[in-house]
Amino acid sequence: MLIISVYYFNKSELTVISVSLSPELLRRLDLFVKKTGYSSRSEAIRMAVRDTLSKYALLRLERGQVVSTVTVISEREQHALNVHLMDLRHEYEESIFSNMHLHVGKGYCVEIFMVRDEYEKVLEFVSRVRALRGIREVNYTMTPIDESEFER
């Protein structure tokens, strides 16, 4: 378990919270801190939290139709995760117009979803995927579109 400090509203006031990280993620965090010159794990995690919250706040301002790629990386041989991903695929079948499953690297799977829908609906799908246990990483792109240019 890793103990980190997080800023809340008043910069001079820190609250200590507990975060659980896998040994591999902790190794990657330590390497990141060492290579980028952050003074501590806490400082690097505070930066990541601030960046994520800023991106989320900016994205929430968007509206309208978008086309999105959602890339999901997980370890191989996670049958329950694959079932959950396909359940989401079916739940969002009106939004997802294509997906691809690939095996890459040393025991990893990459699932790529092509999604077209209202901005909020795509963010909802991304959030649901991120919430699944066993996901290593989720990245996405969004491009606003004029709905009249595409037929469903």
N, C-alpha and C positions, 0 to 999 in steps of 0.2 A: 504494500500500500504506500502511496506517495502522498505526503501532506503538502498542500500548496496554499499560498495566500492569494486572495482575490480582492481587488479594489471594489468598494461600493461607494457610490456618490461622492463622499468626502475623501480626497486623495490621501489625506494624512491618516485615515482610519482603515486598517486592514482587518479582514475577517479570515480566519484559518478554516479551510474546508478540507475534506478528505476525498481523494480521487483514486479509484482502482485502475491500474494499468497492467496489461499483460507484460511479461518480461521482455518480449520483443519490442513492444511499443515504448517501454521505458528505456531500452537500449537505444532506440532511434531518437528519443527525446534527448538523452544524454549526449549523443553524437551531435545532434542539432545545436544544443547549447554550446558545446565545445567549439564547433566549427564556425558558429555565427557570432560568438563573443558575448552572448547574454550572460549576465552576472549569476544567474541561478535558473533552476527549473521553473521556479515560481514566476520569474520575470518572463520567461518564454511562454508559459501557459497563459499569463495575464494578457500578453500580446495576442495570442491566438484567440482568446475569448473576446477581446475587444474587436479584433478584425472580423470574427464571425458575427458578432452582434451588429457591427456596422454594415456588413454586407446584407444581413437579414433586414435591417431597417431600410436600407436603400431599395432592396428588392421588393419589399412590401408596398412601396410607392408605385410600382409598375401595375399596369392594367392591360387587358386586351389579350388577343390571341398570340401565342408563341409556338415556335417549334423548338424542341429541346432534345438534346442527347443526355441520357443519364447513364453513367458508367459505374458499375458496381464491381468491386474486387472482393473476393472471399477465398478462403482456403478450399481446396477440393475435398470431396467425400463428406460433405455436410448435407445429407439427405433432407433433414428437417428444414434447413434454410432454403434449399431448392424448392421444396413444397410451398413454403411461405412466399417465395418470390413468384412462383407461378400462380398462387392464389391472388396475389396483388395484380399480376398480369391480367387475370380474368376479371378482377374487380374494376380495373381501369381499362377494359378492352375498348371502350369508346374513345379513349384518349391515346392509347398506345397503338401505333400503326405498324411497328416493326420491332423485333428484338433479335439479338444474336447471343449465343453462348459460346465462349471460347476457352480452351485450356491453354494456359501460358505459364512460363517460368517453372519454378520448382514447386509444383503442387497448388497452383492458384487457378481460379476460374475468373473470367471477366464476363459479365452480363452487360450488354449494351441495349438500352431501350430508346427507341425513337418515339417521342411524345408530342402530340399537337393538341392544344386545348387552351382554355383561359389560363392566364398566368397563375392565379391562385390555385387552380386545380393541379397544375404541374408541380407547384411548390408542395402541395399536399402529398402528392405521390412521392416526391423526393424525401419528404419528412417521414413518411411511412416506411420507405425502404431503409432509411438511416436507422430507424428504430428497431430493425430486426437484429436479433442476436446472431453473431457469427459474421457480420459484415466487417470487413477490414477497412474499406474506404468507399466513399461515394462522391463522385464529382459530376457536375452537370454544366451544360451551356444552355443559354436561352437566346433565341432570336425573335424579336417581334415580327409578326407577319400581318398582311392584309388578308383576312379570311376569304375574301372574294377571289383571291388568286388560287385557292386550293379547293378541290372538291373532296368531300368526305366519302 
